[in-house]
Amino acid sequence: MKVAIIGAGTWGKNHIRHLSQINRLFGVYDINRAKIIENSRLYECEPIFSFDEIKKNKQIENIFITTSAVSHFKVFKELAYYKKNFFIEKPICINLNELSQIEEIVIKNNTKLVSGHLL
């Protein structure tokens, strides 16, 4: 099981570190190219420069979305149709309409989704 992390901010760094320690980290994506390079070097993982790389890569089975809360739904929706499983940092989304759509997509695609946070 390999994981791609989307978002290398405060919470993302924690997930990157922990996934690296258990040898599950595939790579890191962030809107800030410098964070991609920094984390891929520090944790010896793949730099990911586009969502297309995640969509096409069969090694990536799971995606951790650790971006800002307002972008969780947008990121999830763009990647949801590529037969990956998801961890979305809390809050999972910012309104009930987004939550209903997430539920429909997860059921339709038979994927797994977990939301929470790392202490």
Salt bridges, closest charged atoms under 4 A:
ASP52 OD1 - LYS55 NZ 3.64
GLU78 OE2 - LYS55 NZ 3.53
GLU89 OE2 - HIS15 NE2 2.67
